[in-house]
Amino acid sequence: MKTKAHSPPAPDLDARPLQHGGEPCLASVYSRLAKIGFTRKFIKSTILPSWVCDQAEKDPDVFPELALFLGKALGISSRSLADPTEPLVFCNPSPARYKPATGTVLAEERIAPAKSVNQQIALEVEACLPKDPAFVASELDPTQIRNYILRSSKKLDFKSLLAYCWHLGIVVLPAVDLHSNSALKFTGMITWQKDRPFIFLRGNAKDTSWGLFVLAHELAHLALEHVKQGDAAFIEESCDLNSISDQEVAANEWALSLILGENKNAMSDFIRMTPRINAKQLAARAIKEQSLIGVDAGFLVLKSAWERSLNAVDQATKNAAWPTARAALKEPSITDEHTKPLMLDALRIKGDLSVLSAEERELVVRALGLDK
Ligand SMILES: [Zn+2]
Protein backbone atom coordinates (compact mmCIF):
# COMPACT_ATOMS: atom_id res chain seq x y z
CA MET A 1 0.00 0.00 0.00
CA LYS A 2 1.18 3.49 -0.77
CA THR A 3 2.11 5.67 2.14
CA LYS A 4 2.21 8.91 0.22
CA ALA A 5 -0.79 11.24 0.33
CA HIS A 6 -3.60 9.93 -1.78
CA SER A 7 -3.77 11.54 -5.21
CA PRO A 8 -6.79 13.79 -5.91
CA PRO A 9 -9.79 11.95 -7.33
CA ALA A 10 -10.64 12.23 -10.99
CA PRO A 11 -13.16 15.01 -11.65
CA ASP A 12 -15.79 12.58 -12.87
CA LEU A 13 -15.54 10.31 -9.82
CA ASP A 14 -19.23 10.53 -8.99
CA ALA A 15 -20.08 9.64 -12.57
CA ARG A 16 -18.11 6.40 -12.45
CA PRO A 17 -20.16 3.26 -12.24
CA LEU A 18 -20.54 2.32 -8.59
CA GLN A 19 -19.95 -1.30 -7.75
CA HIS A 20 -22.23 -3.66 -5.95
CA GLY A 21 -25.73 -2.48 -6.61
CA GLY A 22 -24.99 1.26 -6.70
CA GLU A 23 -23.45 1.61 -3.23
CA PRO A 24 -20.03 3.17 -2.81
CA CYS A 25 -17.69 0.30 -2.06
CA LEU A 26 -16.28 1.34 1.28
CA ALA A 27 -19.67 2.61 2.50
CA SER A 28 -21.04 -0.84 1.85
CA VAL A 29 -18.13 -2.38 3.77
CA TYR A 30 -18.68 -0.01 6.71
CA SER A 31 -22.28 -1.07 6.96
CA ARG A 32 -21.42 -4.79 6.82
CA LEU A 33 -18.63 -4.41 9.36
CA ALA A 34 -20.91 -2.46 11.71
CA LYS A 35 -23.29 -5.42 11.76
CA ILE A 36 -20.58 -7.65 13.25
CA GLY A 37 -19.31 -5.08 15.79
CA PHE A 38 -16.73 -2.91 13.96
CA THR A 39 -18.17 0.59 13.87
CA ARG A 40 -17.33 3.13 11.16
CA LYS A 41 -15.88 5.39 13.84
CA PHE A 42 -13.52 2.62 14.97
CA ILE A 43 -12.45 1.74 11.42
CA LYS A 44 -11.75 5.37 10.54
CA SER A 45 -10.15 6.51 13.78
CA THR A 46 -8.17 3.40 14.64
CA ILE A 47 -7.68 1.05 11.70
CA LEU A 48 -7.46 2.81 8.35
CA PRO A 49 -4.17 4.57 7.53
CA SER A 50 -4.31 8.33 8.07
CA TRP A 51 -3.89 9.04 4.33
CA VAL A 52 -7.34 7.59 3.61
CA CYS A 53 -9.41 10.75 3.20
CA ASP A 54 -13.14 10.97 2.51
CA GLN A 55 -12.50 11.13 -1.24
CA ALA A 56 -10.25 8.09 -1.17
CA GLU A 57 -13.04 6.18 0.57
CA LYS A 58 -15.26 6.76 -2.47
CA ASP A 59 -12.63 5.88 -5.06
CA PRO A 60 -13.30 2.44 -6.56
CA ASP A 61 -9.68 2.28 -7.72
CA VAL A 62 -8.43 2.45 -4.14
CA PHE A 63 -11.00 0.02 -2.81
CA PRO A 64 -9.15 -3.27 -3.53
CA GLU A 65 -6.11 -1.94 -1.68
CA LEU A 66 -8.21 -0.85 1.29
CA ALA A 67 -10.06 -4.17 1.38
CA LEU A 68 -6.73 -5.98 1.58
CA PHE A 69 -5.53 -3.72 4.37
CA LEU A 70 -8.80 -3.94 6.32
CA GLY A 71 -8.83 -7.69 5.95
CA LYS A 72 -5.34 -8.01 7.40
CA ALA A 73 -5.94 -5.52 10.20
CA LEU A 74 -9.26 -6.99 11.32
CA GLY A 75 -8.50 -10.63 10.55
CA ILE A 76 -11.29 -10.87 7.97
CA SER A 77 -11.02 -12.52 4.56
CA SER A 78 -10.36 -9.74 2.02
CA ARG A 79 -12.32 -11.73 -0.55
CA SER A 80 -15.42 -11.69 1.66
CA LEU A 81 -14.91 -7.96 2.28
CA ALA A 82 -14.83 -7.27 -1.44
CA ASP A 83 -17.94 -9.25 -2.27
CA PRO A 84 -21.15 -7.88 -0.70
CA THR A 85 -23.03 -11.04 -1.64
CA GLU A 86 -20.78 -13.09 0.65
CA PRO A 87 -20.98 -13.10 4.48
CA LEU A 88 -17.91 -11.65 6.19
CA VAL A 89 -15.56 -14.45 7.18
CA PHE A 90 -12.94 -14.27 9.93
CA CYS A 91 -9.53 -15.62 8.85
CA ASN A 92 -9.02 -17.41 12.15
CA PRO A 93 -12.38 -19.06 12.66
CA SER A 94 -11.39 -21.09 15.72
CA PRO A 95 -13.95 -20.30 18.40
CA ALA A 96 -12.73 -18.54 21.50
CA ARG A 97 -13.10 -20.16 24.88
CA TYR A 98 -14.89 -17.46 26.73
CA LYS A 99 -16.13 -17.00 30.24
CA PRO A 100 -19.05 -14.61 30.47
CA ALA A 101 -19.61 -12.56 33.60
CA THR A 102 -21.53 -14.46 36.26
CA GLY A 103 -25.21 -14.58 35.42
CA THR A 104 -24.86 -13.52 31.78
CA VAL A 105 -25.01 -15.43 28.53
CA LEU A 106 -22.68 -14.39 25.79
CA ALA A 107 -23.37 -14.93 22.11
CA GLU A 108 -20.38 -16.31 20.22
CA GLU A 109 -20.60 -13.62 17.54
CA ARG A 110 -20.33 -10.85 20.13
CA ILE A 111 -16.85 -11.93 21.04
CA ALA A 112 -15.51 -12.47 17.51
CA PRO A 113 -14.49 -8.88 16.58
CA ALA A 114 -12.56 -8.21 19.80
CA LYS A 115 -10.84 -11.58 19.57
CA SER A 116 -9.90 -11.15 15.92
CA VAL A 117 -8.52 -7.60 16.04
CA ASN A 118 -6.47 -8.28 19.17
CA GLN A 119 -5.05 -11.45 17.61
CA GLN A 120 -4.01 -9.43 14.56
CA ILE A 121 -2.26 -6.89 16.80
CA ALA A 122 -0.50 -9.75 18.60
CA LEU A 123 0.68 -11.02 15.20
CA GLU A 124 2.21 -7.64 14.35
CA VAL A 125 3.75 -7.09 17.80
CA GLU A 126 5.30 -10.57 17.87
CA ALA A 127 7.34 -9.65 14.80
CA CYS A 128 8.82 -6.67 16.72
CA LEU A 129 10.13 -8.62 19.70
CA PRO A 130 13.46 -10.33 20.33
CA LYS A 131 13.39 -14.12 20.37
CA ASP A 132 13.27 -14.87 24.09
CA PRO A 133 13.66 -18.39 25.47
CA ALA A 134 10.43 -20.37 25.09
CA PHE A 135 7.87 -19.76 27.81
CA VAL A 136 7.44 -22.76 30.16
CA ALA A 137 4.23 -22.68 32.19
CA SER A 138 5.25 -25.42 34.61
CA GLU A 139 8.10 -23.26 35.92
CA LEU A 140 5.67 -20.68 37.28
CA ASP A 141 5.34 -20.91 41.03
CA PRO A 142 3.50 -18.12 42.87
CA THR A 143 5.82 -18.12 45.89
CA GLN A 144 8.97 -18.03 43.78
CA ILE A 145 7.58 -15.23 41.63
CA ARG A 146 6.63 -13.22 44.71
CA ASN A 147 10.07 -13.67 46.27
CA TYR A 148 11.79 -12.81 43.00
CA ILE A 149 9.83 -9.56 42.60
CA LEU A 150 10.32 -8.50 46.22
CA ARG A 151 14.08 -8.90 45.92
CA SER A 152 14.16 -5.88 43.64
CA SER A 153 10.90 -4.03 44.42
CA LYS A 154 9.59 -2.59 47.66
CA LYS A 155 6.13 -3.89 46.92
CA LEU A 156 4.34 -6.30 44.67
CA ASP A 157 2.11 -4.15 42.48
CA PHE A 158 0.85 -3.99 38.92
CA LYS A 159 4.04 -2.40 37.65
CA SER A 160 6.41 -4.95 39.18
CA LEU A 161 4.26 -7.91 38.08
CA LEU A 162 4.02 -6.44 34.57
CA ALA A 163 7.83 -6.23 34.40
CA TYR A 164 8.06 -9.84 35.57
CA CYS A 165 5.65 -11.02 32.86
CA TRP A 166 7.82 -9.38 30.19
CA HIS A 167 10.88 -10.94 31.83
CA LEU A 168 9.21 -14.35 31.29
CA GLY A 169 8.48 -13.52 27.65
CA ILE A 170 4.77 -12.92 28.24
CA VAL A 171 3.51 -9.84 26.39
CA VAL A 172 0.94 -7.78 28.30
CA LEU A 173 -0.92 -5.20 26.25
CA PRO A 174 -3.99 -3.00 26.56
CA ALA A 175 -6.91 -4.45 24.61
CA VAL A 176 -7.87 -2.57 21.47
CA ASP A 177 -10.86 -0.36 22.23
CA LEU A 178 -13.54 -1.09 19.62
CA HIS A 179 -15.67 1.98 20.50
CA SER A 180 -18.70 -0.24 20.24
CA ASN A 181 -21.44 -1.23 22.63
CA SER A 182 -22.19 -4.38 20.70
CA ALA A 183 -18.65 -5.79 20.68
CA LEU A 184 -17.47 -7.41 23.86
CA LYS A 185 -15.35 -5.37 26.22
CA PHE A 186 -13.52 -8.12 28.01
CA THR A 187 -11.46 -7.92 31.19
CA GLY A 188 -8.75 -10.29 30.05
CA MET A 189 -7.80 -12.30 26.99
CA ILE A 190 -4.98 -14.80 26.50
CA THR A 191 -3.82 -15.73 23.04
CA TRP A 192 -0.60 -17.06 21.53
CA GLN A 193 1.60 -16.09 18.63
CA LYS A 194 4.11 -18.85 17.91
CA ASP A 195 5.48 -19.88 21.32
CA ARG A 196 4.74 -16.58 23.00
CA PRO A 197 1.68 -15.91 25.18
CA PHE A 198 -0.08 -12.56 24.97
CA ILE A 199 -2.30 -11.18 27.73
CA PHE A 200 -4.63 -8.37 26.71
CA LEU A 201 -6.20 -6.34 29.52
CA ARG A 202 -8.85 -3.69 29.48
CA GLY A 203 -6.87 -0.59 30.37
CA ASN A 204 -8.96 2.54 30.16
CA ALA A 205 -9.58 3.17 33.83
CA LYS A 206 -7.42 4.31 36.72
CA ASP A 207 -7.01 0.81 37.88
CA THR A 208 -3.59 -0.50 38.87
CA SER A 209 -5.11 -1.63 42.19
CA TRP A 210 -7.56 -4.01 40.50
CA GLY A 211 -5.26 -4.52 37.50
CA LEU A 212 -2.76 -6.25 39.80
CA PHE A 213 -5.32 -8.92 40.61
CA VAL A 214 -6.51 -9.30 37.00
CA LEU A 215 -2.95 -9.70 35.71
CA ALA A 216 -2.11 -12.22 38.46
CA HIS A 217 -5.35 -14.09 37.65
CA GLU A 218 -4.55 -14.30 33.92
CA LEU A 219 -0.99 -15.39 34.73
CA ALA A 220 -2.56 -18.10 36.88
CA HIS A 221 -4.53 -19.44 33.91
CA LEU A 222 -1.22 -19.75 32.02
CA ALA A 223 0.64 -21.28 34.97
CA LEU A 224 -2.13 -23.80 35.60
CA GLU A 225 -2.24 -24.57 31.87
CA HIS A 226 -5.91 -23.71 31.56
CA VAL A 227 -4.85 -22.24 28.24
CA LYS A 228 -1.87 -23.59 26.29
CA GLN A 229 -0.05 -22.94 23.04
CA GLY A 230 -2.29 -24.06 20.19
CA ASP A 231 -5.50 -23.56 22.18
CA ALA A 232 -8.25 -21.21 21.07
CA ALA A 233 -8.08 -17.71 22.53
CA PHE A 234 -9.26 -17.58 26.15
CA ILE A 235 -11.43 -14.58 26.95
CA GLU A 236 -12.94 -13.50 30.25
CA GLU A 237 -15.69 -10.93 30.39
CA SER A 238 -14.88 -10.37 34.07
CA CYS A 239 -12.72 -11.73 36.89
CA ASP A 240 -14.90 -12.72 39.81
CA LEU A 241 -13.52 -13.44 43.27
CA ASN A 242 -16.82 -15.16 44.12
CA SER A 243 -16.81 -17.52 41.13
CA ILE A 244 -17.48 -21.18 41.90
CA SER A 245 -16.12 -22.63 38.66
CA ASP A 246 -13.18 -24.98 39.30
CA GLN A 247 -10.73 -23.17 37.03
CA GLU A 248 -11.71 -19.75 38.36
CA VAL A 249 -11.40 -20.84 42.00
CA ALA A 250 -7.94 -22.30 41.22
CA ALA A 251 -6.85 -19.17 39.33
CA ASN A 252 -8.07 -16.90 42.14
CA GLU A 253 -6.22 -18.93 44.77
CA TRP A 254 -3.02 -18.95 42.70
CA ALA A 255 -3.29 -15.18 42.14
CA LEU A 256 -3.89 -14.44 45.83
CA SER A 257 -0.91 -16.65 46.77
CA LEU A 258 1.26 -14.66 44.39
CA ILE A 259 0.09 -11.28 45.64
CA LEU A 260 -0.22 -11.97 49.36
CA GLY A 261 2.13 -14.90 50.01
CA GLU A 262 1.79 -15.88 53.66
CA ASN A 263 -0.27 -12.78 54.37
CA LYS A 264 -3.64 -14.05 53.13
CA ASN A 265 -5.40 -12.46 56.11
CA ALA A 266 -3.82 -9.05 55.67
CA MET A 267 -6.36 -6.40 56.69
CA SER A 268 -8.96 -9.08 57.57
CA ASP A 269 -8.75 -8.85 61.37
CA PHE A 270 -8.55 -5.08 61.31
CA ILE A 271 -11.59 -4.80 59.04
CA ARG A 272 -13.58 -7.26 61.15
CA MET A 273 -12.88 -5.28 64.31
CA THR A 274 -13.46 -1.88 62.71
CA PRO A 275 -16.80 -2.15 60.90
CA ARG A 276 -17.43 1.61 60.79
CA ILE A 277 -14.14 2.48 59.14
CA ASN A 278 -14.01 5.53 56.87
CA ALA A 279 -12.00 6.06 53.67
CA LYS A 280 -9.12 7.93 55.33
CA GLN A 281 -8.69 5.28 58.02
CA LEU A 282 -8.88 2.51 55.44
CA ALA A 283 -6.23 4.13 53.24
CA ALA A 284 -3.94 4.74 56.23
CA ARG A 285 -4.22 1.15 57.38
CA ALA A 286 -3.56 -0.18 53.87
CA ILE A 287 -0.42 1.98 53.58
CA LYS A 288 0.81 0.62 56.91
CA GLU A 289 0.21 -2.98 55.73
CA GLN A 290 1.91 -2.20 52.42
CA SER A 291 5.11 -1.24 54.19
CA LEU A 292 4.92 -4.32 56.43
CA ILE A 293 4.19 -7.03 53.87
CA GLY A 294 5.16 -5.47 50.51
CA VAL A 295 1.71 -5.59 48.85
CA ASP A 296 0.19 -2.71 46.91
CA ALA A 297 -2.03 -0.67 49.28
CA GLY A 298 -4.68 -0.11 46.60
CA PHE A 299 -5.14 -3.85 46.21
CA LEU A 300 -5.42 -4.24 50.00
CA VAL A 301 -8.17 -1.59 50.01
CA LEU A 302 -10.11 -3.57 47.40
CA LYS A 303 -9.54 -6.87 49.21
CA SER A 304 -10.91 -5.31 52.37
CA ALA A 305 -14.03 -4.11 50.52
CA TRP A 306 -14.64 -7.59 49.14
CA GLU A 307 -14.32 -9.14 52.62
CA ARG A 308 -16.46 -6.46 54.26
CA SER A 309 -19.15 -6.95 51.66
CA LEU A 310 -18.98 -10.73 52.00
CA ASN A 311 -18.95 -10.89 55.81
CA ALA A 312 -21.01 -7.84 56.73
CA VAL A 313 -23.22 -8.36 59.77
CA ASP A 314 -25.72 -5.76 58.64
CA GLN A 315 -26.88 -4.20 55.38
CA ALA A 316 -25.44 -0.75 56.19
CA THR A 317 -21.91 -2.18 56.50
CA LYS A 318 -22.38 -4.18 53.30
CA ASN A 319 -23.63 -1.11 51.42
CA ALA A 320 -20.73 1.03 52.65
CA ALA A 321 -17.97 -1.44 51.72
CA TRP A 322 -17.35 -0.58 48.08
CA PRO A 323 -18.08 3.19 48.22
CA THR A 324 -15.65 3.49 51.15
CA ALA A 325 -13.00 1.55 49.21
CA ARG A 326 -13.46 3.67 46.08
CA ALA A 327 -13.09 6.82 48.19
CA ALA A 328 -9.99 5.36 49.87
CA LEU A 329 -8.37 4.75 46.46
CA LYS A 330 -8.61 8.50 45.86
CA GLU A 331 -6.65 9.35 49.01
CA PRO A 332 -3.30 10.96 48.04
CA SER A 333 -1.32 8.28 49.89
CA ILE A 334 -2.68 5.52 47.61
CA THR A 335 -1.11 5.04 44.18
CA ASP A 336 -3.83 4.08 41.71
CA GLU A 337 -2.61 4.74 38.18
CA HIS A 338 -3.82 3.98 34.70
CA THR A 339 -2.56 0.58 33.60
CA LYS A 340 -2.52 1.40 29.90
CA PRO A 341 0.54 3.75 29.83
CA LEU A 342 2.49 1.26 31.94
CA MET A 343 1.73 -1.54 29.48
CA LEU A 344 2.66 0.65 26.51
CA ASP A 345 5.92 1.77 28.13
CA ALA A 346 6.92 -1.88 28.49
CA LEU A 347 6.26 -2.45 24.77
CA ARG A 348 8.26 0.67 23.84
CA ILE A 349 11.26 -0.65 25.79
CA LYS A 350 11.15 -4.21 24.49
CA GLY A 351 9.69 -3.91 20.99
CA ASP A 352 11.24 -2.59 17.80
CA LEU A 353 8.39 -1.32 15.65
CA SER A 354 10.79 -0.23 12.92
CA VAL A 355 10.81 -3.79 11.56
CA LEU A 356 7.19 -3.33 10.46
CA SER A 357 6.08 -1.68 7.23
CA ALA A 358 4.85 1.90 7.57
CA GLU A 359 1.19 0.78 7.39
CA GLU A 360 1.65 -2.04 9.90
CA ARG A 361 3.46 0.30 12.26
CA GLU A 362 0.75 2.94 12.02
CA LEU A 363 -1.88 0.28 12.68
CA VAL A 364 -0.12 -0.93 15.86
CA VAL A 365 0.47 2.64 17.05
CA ARG A 366 -3.12 3.74 16.53
CA ALA A 367 -4.81 0.54 17.66
CA LEU A 368 -2.89 0.41 20.95
CA GLY A 369 -2.80 4.18 21.48
CA LEU A 370 1.01 4.46 21.35
CA ASP A 371 0.57 7.91 19.80
CA LYS A 372 -1.43 9.27 22.73
ZN1 LIG B 1 -10.38 -16.56 35.02
Boltz pocket constraint, residues with backbone or C-beta under 6 A from the ligand:
constraints:
  - pocket:
      binder: B
      contacts: [[A, 99], [A, 217], [A, 221], [A, 236], [A, 238], [A, 239], [A, 247], [A, 248], [A, 251]]
      max_distance: 6.0
